[in-house]
Amino acid sequence: MQATHNCIDSSKKIPFVSTYSPTKKFLHDNPLALKVTLIFFTWLGLVMAYSGLSNSNYYQLFTGLQLTIGSLLANATAPFFIPPTHNPSDKAFQEACCRGVHLVYKGNLPLLIIPKEVSSYDAGYARGFMMAPQIKKMIGLNNFAFCTLMGFPKEIPLVAEKMKSVIPEKYLAEMQGLVDGYNKKREGWNFLKGEPLTLEWIIYFNMLPDMGSMDYKNAEIWLKRQKEAMGCTVVMDGDDLESGPTVLRTVDWNSMGIFGTVSFVELRETSCGIRTINQSCPLLVGYLTSLNEKGLFGSLNVAIGMTDYPEKMPIVFYLRHLIESCVNVEEALRFCQEKALSSSNLCFADKHDGKSVHLMQMPNGSNNEREWDKKKPLVTLNFRYAPDPTRPTPTNSWEREGEIHNKYLKFHDKNILNAKERLQKIRSGREVNNARTISTAIIKPNESFSISFDNGYAGSEKLMEVPLKSWFGRDLNIKNYDDFKMKN
């Protein structure tokens, strides 16, 4: 096992390859302007085509048709490249209860509350049934992306069948319940039902974070595609008078214009009675950003790897299993001696310690660890960290890390001593906040958890407080959730 510290010399001025576009940000904040523009060009194309047809001007006819078709295609693909903003007050879900699972709002923050009495199958069924309209949209957009932008994944049946033998049974049962709940709700729709959901499809969706390291060839293709993209970020910072780190966590994912809208916080109580908090969306059964009541925080960033055959658990289920099983960073490190499907960068924090673990990245296939200390922020991006950070890097990791450390130099000069204040400035900066940022969270293990969602630039949105103390303190129970709603 190799332990290293931060890999970038923060004294060096490393140029940042910015993907921030003022025009894109304006269109994100003002989606109506984009729609009006596309409608105008569609109308203009139709007028030109009609005029050309009437006057037997075939050049004008074909130009008008091209403009019309181009505008229609731009309208169909716009959410993938310029996702529209989501106003949290425009609530995406309807509050409901199904099979003991509650979907409720705390202010503008949607919460899915799953008590330990609910079986894995019923937890999935309730989610699929209550969130069916949102799932339908996600399926349609993902199928469009799979079939056009990514190429249809012909390996779904083969890979999914193999995954059934390595994913824990309780997670498979929950996914099967989600499939059945959605399809049951779908049966009641009179028209435009969309495609039915299958277990194989949802397994593949939960494997998307593993796709970059399924084999070396695909990893290289993925690296080229991500050359001008951004990626997930974790920054651990701390205060001199407090123990343990405060964590900034951002999630970058192509929202397709909807993922931020339908994101929510899941409050789950396992069958063993362990309570967890997890950022989620209707189709995600695994974990990306999570915290348990023992005070263990865990998150994952995708990274380049060398996996060439599926024989281990997909990383989102790996992290969920870890969070449901471990109580502190030390136990999490022991858990990580077991390999996962992909060589992701995992981050863990508790009330005393913080570590970044880079799975299977050493030359011999072992893990690489980096440790947080109060003198220097621990930044984790999308490098293949071992034995040294790779260059070129996906998602501009080298440039972004340099920018973050340079910003910390300015914090020192300005005498900004509060960790949360520093992390607030980082989360809204161009080094982490971009068109793919669907969530940002600032977390102090066992003390506070605040999060924001959007279809892009979530670091610009106001953070919403998760009821951590109520949930972990057992004040928030399913039996009195109506009282909780009135209080909040």
N, C-alpha and C positions, 0 to 999 in steps of 0.2 A: 504494500500500500504506500502510495506516495502522497505526501502532504505539501501543498504549495500555498503561497499567498497570491494576492492579486497580480495579474500578469502584465498589466500596462503600467509603465512609469508615468505617473500622473503629472510629472513636471514637463513632459514633452507635449508640444502643441501638435496634435495629430489632426489633420484636416478631416472634417466630417462630410460624408457623402449624404447630403440631405435629400430625403424623398418628400419633404414638405412642399406642397404646392399651394400658394394663396388662392389660385383659381379653383383648385379641387376642394379646398376647405370652404370657400364661398358657396360652391354648388352643393356641398354636403350640408351646410347650414341653411341653405335656401333651395330645397329640392323642387319647389314649385317653379323656380326660374329655369331649371334644367328641363322640366316637363314642358313648359311653355315654349322654350326654344326648340325642342324636338318636335312638338306639335306644329310649330310654325314651318319648320323645314319639310315636314311631311306634307302639309297643305301646299307649300310652294312647289314641291315635286309633283303633286297631283295636278296642280294648275298648269305647270309646264308640260306635263305629259298630255293632258287633255288638249292644250293649245297646239302642241306638235301634231297630235293625231288629227285635229280639225284642219290644220293647214298643210298636212302631208309633209311636215318637217320632221323627218325621222331622227335627225340628230337631236332636236329638241325633245322629241318623244323619249328617246333612250336616256337622255340626260335627266329628264324628269323622273323616269322610272328608277334610275340609279339613285337619285336623291331621295325618293320615297322609300325604297328598300333599305338604303343606308340609314335613314332616320328611324325606321322601324326596328332594324337590328340594334342600333344604338340605344333605343328605348328598352329593348329586351335585355341587353347586356350591361346597361348603366349601373344597376345595383352592385355588380361585381367589381367595378372600377371606381365608381363615385357613389358609395352607399349613402342614402338619405339619413339625416339625423332623426333620432327618436326622442320625443318629448316624454319624460317619465310620467307626466300627469295623464297622458293618453294611454290608459292601462290596456295592455295587450291581452290580459286574461280576465275571465269572469270568476269571481270567488265561488268555490264549490267544495263539495265533500263527496268522496266516493270510497267505499270499502275501508273507512277509517282513516283515509288520507285527506288532509285539508289543504286547499289552495286559498291563501288569504293574503291581504295586503297590509303592510305596516307603512302607513303613509303612501308613498309611491313605490315602495320596495315589495315585489312579489315574493312570497314565502311558500314553499311546499313543505308541509310538516308531516313526517312519517314516524309514528310511534312504534315501539318494539313489538306491540301486539300484532301488527300487520305483517303478513307473510311477504316474502320476496316477490312472489307471483302477484299478490294483490297490490303491492306497492307499484309495480310496473303497470298493472292493469289500470289502476286509478290514474296514473300519469297519462297513459295513452288515451284513456277515455276523456279526461277533463281537458287535455291539451290537444285534442284531435285537430281543430282548425289550424293551429300553429304548426303541427306536425305535417299536415297536408302541404302547406306552403314550403316547408323545409324539404320535404321529399321532392317536390317539383323542381325547386331550385337546384338541389344537389344532383338530381338526375340530369338536368340540363348541363350542369358543370361536368359531370362524369362523361356524358356523351359527346360534348362539344369541346370544352376547354381542356379537359384532362384526358379524353379518350376513355371509352367505356372499359371498366375494369373486368376483363374476361375471367380473371382469376378468382372472382368473388366466391363461387361455389366451392372450389378446392381449398382456398385459404380459410373460409368460414368453417368448413367441415373439420379442418385440423384444429382451429381455435376452440371448437366445442370440447375438445379433449383436454385443453389446458386452462380454460377459463373456469373459475370456481362455479359449482353448481348453483349457488344462490344468485350469482350474477346472471347466469343463463336463464334461470327461472324468472328473474325480474325483467329481462329483455323479452322473454316469451310472453309474459303478462302484458308488457307494453304493446307488443305486436297485436295480441288478442283484444286489448282494450281499444286500441285505435281502430282495428278492423270492425269491431262491434259498433262503434260510433259511426263509422263510415257506411255501414249497412243502412243506417237510417236516413242518409242523404238521398234526395230524390234525383239529383243530376249533378254533373261535374264532380263525381266521386273521387277522381284521381286514382293513382295506382294503389293497390293494397300493399301493406307493409309486410316484409318477411323477416325472419330471424337472421338469415344470412346478410340481408341488407344492413340491418342495424349493427351487426357485428362488424361489418366493414366500416361503417361510419365511425364506430368507436376505435377503429384501428388507424384512422387518418393521421394521428400524431406519430405513428410508427412508420409511415410510408417512406419517409426520407432515408431510412436506414435498413430497408428490407434487403437490398443488395447493393454492391458497390456501384454498379452501372446506374441504377436508379438514383443513388445518392448523388452522383455527378450531375445527372440531369436536373435533379432537384436543386442542387447548388447553383446551376446556371440560371434556373428560373427565379431563384431568390436573390439574384445579384443586386437588384435595386429595390428589394423588399425590406421590410422590418420584421422583427421577431419579438417573442415574449421576453420580458425583463424581470429580474428580481434584484433588488438592492436592499442589503441589510445594513442598518445604521443603528447607532445607539447614543445614549446620553451618559455623561460621566457619573451622574448621581443615581442611575438606575441600572439594574442588572438585566442582562438579556437584550437581544436586538429588537428593533422595530423594523418591520418589513414592508417595502413597497413591492407590489406585484402587479404587472400588467400582462394581459393576454392579447396577443395579436392573432387574428384569424380572419380570413376573408368572410365578412359577415353576409355577403350576398344580399345586403339590404334588409336582413331580418334577424340575424343571430343576436345582435344587441337588443333588439326589440323584444325578443322572446326569452331573454336570459332571466334567471331568477336565482334565489338563494334557497338551497335545500337544507332543512333542519331534520336530521335523521337520528333516530335512536335504534341502534342495532339490537339484534335478538339477545345479545349479552348485556344490554343496558348502557353501552357506550354512546354518548351523544356526539354528533359531528355537525359541522357547518361546512357547506360545500357550494361553490359557484357552479351553476349547471344551466342546461338548456333542455328542451323536451326530449331530444334523442340521445343525450349523453348520460350513460349509466355509470361510467367511470368517473374519476376525479381529476381535475386540473389544478384547482386551488382549494385547499381544505385546512380545517383546524378541528382538533378533537378537544373534549372537555378536560383532558389531562394537560392541555397546554401545548400539544405538539402541532406545529404548522408544517404543511408539506405542499410543494408545488412542482411542476415539471415544465421544462423547456425542451423543445425538439433540438436534436443535434445530429450531425453526420455520424454514421456508424458503418458497420461491415456485416450486419446480419444478412445471411443469404438463404435462410430457411426458417419457417415459423415453427418453433418448438417450445417457446416460452410464452408467458402471459403478456398480452398487450399492455402498454405502459399505463394507460388510464385505470385499468383494473388493478395493476400492480400497486399503484399509488393508493387506490382506495383500500385495498387489502392491508397495506402498511398502516394507513391512518386508523383503520378499525382495529389494529392489532397492537400497535406500539404506544408507549406513553411518553417517551422523550427522545432527544436526538441520539443518544447512545444506543437505544434499542433500534432506532431507524437505521443506523449504520450497520448493525448486525443483520438486520433484515435484508439490507442491500448486498449481502454476500451471495444471495440467490439472484441469478440473472433474470432480466426481463427480456421482452422481445426486441426492444430497441435500446440503443446506447444514448439515452436521454440525459439531460442535466437536471438532477433533482436537488431541491433546496429544502432544508429542514431548520426549524428554529423552535426553541422552547424558552422558558423564563430565565434560563441561564446561558444558553449556548446557541450557536448558529453554524451550520455547515453547508457546503455545496458539494454534492457527490456526482461524479461524472461516470456513469455506468459503463463498464467494459471498454474504456478508452485507452488503457495502457497497452503497450505492444504485446504483452502476454494475455490480454483480455481481462485484466483485473480492473478494479475501480481506481479512480483518482479523487482525492479529497482536498478541499480548501477550507480554511477555518476563518470565521469572523472574529475580529477584535475591535475594540472601541476606537483604536487609533486610525483606522482606515475602513471605509465602507467595503463590503464584500459584494461585488457586482457579478451577476451570472447572466450570460446571454446565450448564444447559440454556437459557440466554439466547439470544436473537438479539442478539449483542453489538454490531453495528455499525448506525448510527454511535454509538448509545448503547444500553445495556441496556434491553430492552423491559419495560414494565409494563402490564397484569398479566403474569406470567410463568408458563410451565408448570412443574409440579413444585416450586412454591414456591421458585424459584431465588433471588429477591431476599431472602426471609426466611432461607433456609439460608445464603447467603453472609454475610449480616450476623451470623448466629449463629457461624459459623466464625471470622470476624475478631474478634468479641468474645471468643471462647474463647482466641484467640492473645494478646489483651491480658492475660488471666489467667495464661497460661503465662509471659509476660514478668514479671508481678508475682511469680510463684512461682519465678522463675529456673530454669525447665525449659529446659535448653540443648541437649538432644539431640534431633535431628530425628525419629528413629525413635520416641522416647518420646512426642513431641508427636503424631505421626501415629497412634500406637496409641490415644491418648485420643480423637482425632477420629473414628477408624473405629468406635468403639463408642458414640459419642454420638448423640443423637436427630436431629441435623442431617443425618446420612448413613445411619444404621442403622435400618432399618424393615422392614415385612412384605414388601417387594419386593426386599430386598437379598439376592441369591443368591451373591455373592462379594465378598470384599475382598482386596486384595493390597498389600503394601509392597515396593517395588522400588528397589534401588540399581543403576542400569545397570552391567552387567558385573561386579557384585560379589555381589548376593544377590537372591532372588526368593522371597517367602513368600506363601502364599495360603490362604484358608479358603472353604469352600462350605457352603451350607445352602439350604433352600427359602424362607428369610426370616430376617432378623436375622443375616446371616452375620458381621457385625461383632462379634458376641458370641462367635463360635467361635474356637478356638485356631488360630493360623496354622501351616501345614505348609510345610516347606522344600522347594522345588523343587531338584533336583540340578543347579544352574546350572553350577558349576565343573566337575563331572564331564562334563556334556554339551558345554559349550563348549570344555573342555580336551581333548576327545577321549578321556578316560578311560572314558567310557560309550559303548561301541559295541554294535551289535546282536550281534556274535559273543560278547561276554562279558557279556551282560545277566544270565545266570544267576548269574555271580559277583557282579554288582552287587546282585542280589536278596538273596544270602546276606549281603553286607556291610551291607545296609540293613534 
